[in-house]
């Protein structure tokens, strides 16, 4: 199961940190061990580290309306989203 780091910018880090949408979206995909991070020099840049059992399923899910809705709710700026997979 690869560990993945994802980072992106958000409109409001406090709203993003408090949001239940990460667990609601990623949980049914089997994603576990989700940890959140905030850039101390730029609090609008945030990130996640998580364990993903099926990367193809998650990347396909990221193209759905549900992903767009979750990102919009969380204030994620989708054009800034970057995924890095543990090598």
C-alpha positions in Angstrom: 0.0 0.0 0.0 1.7 3.2 -1.1 2.0 6.2 1.1 1.0 9.3 -0.8 1.6 13.0 0.0 -0.8 15.5 -1.6 -0.6 19.3 -1.2 -2.6 22.2 -2.5 -3.7 25.7 -1.6 -7.0 26.5 0.2 -9.1 29.6 0.9 -9.2 29.0 4.7 -6.9 26.6 6.5 -9.1 26.5 9.6 -12.2 25.5 7.6 -10.1 22.9 5.7 -8.6 21.4 8.9 -12.1 21.1 10.6 -13.8 19.7 7.5 -15.2 16.1 7.7 -15.1 15.8 3.9 -11.6 14.1 3.6 -12.8 11.1 5.6 -16.2 11.1 3.9 -14.5 11.1 0.4 -11.4 9.0 1.0 -12.8 6.5 3.6 -15.0 4.5 1.2 -11.9 4.2 -1.1 -10.0 2.4 1.6 -7.7 5.3 2.3 -6.2 5.2 5.8 -3.9 7.0 8.2 -4.8 10.4 6.8 -2.6 13.1 8.4 -2.9 16.9 7.8 -0.2 19.5 7.5 0.0 23.3 7.1 2.9 25.2 5.7 4.0 27.5 8.6 5.3 30.2 6.1 2.1 30.1 4.0 -0.9 28.9 5.9 -3.0 28.7 2.7 -0.8 25.8 1.5 -1.8 22.6 3.2 -1.2 18.9 2.7 -2.0 15.3 3.5 -0.1 12.1 3.9 -2.2 9.0 3.6 -2.0 5.3 2.8 -3.9 4.4 -0.4 -4.6 0.8 -1.2 -5.7 1.4 -4.8 -4.1 4.4 -6.4 -6.0 3.9 -9.7 -9.3 3.9 -7.9 -8.4 7.1 -6.0 -7.2 8.9 -9.1 -10.4 7.9 -11.0 -12.4 9.2 -8.0 -10.6 12.5 -8.1 -12.2 13.1 -11.6 -15.7 12.8 -10.3 -18.4 15.3 -9.3 -18.1 14.0 -5.7 -14.4 15.1 -5.7 -15.2 18.5 -7.2 -17.9 19.0 -4.5 -15.7 17.9 -1.7 -12.9 20.2 -2.9 -15.3 23.1 -3.3 -16.7 22.6 0.2 -13.2 22.4 1.6 -12.0 25.5 -0.3 -9.4 23.6 -2.2 -7.9 25.4 -5.2 -7.9 22.3 -7.6 -5.4 23.8 -10.0 -2.7 23.7 -7.2 -3.3 20.0 -6.3 -0.1 17.8 -6.5 0.1 14.1 -5.6 3.5 12.6 -4.7 3.8 8.8 -4.3 6.4 7.2 -2.1 9.2 5.7 -4.1 
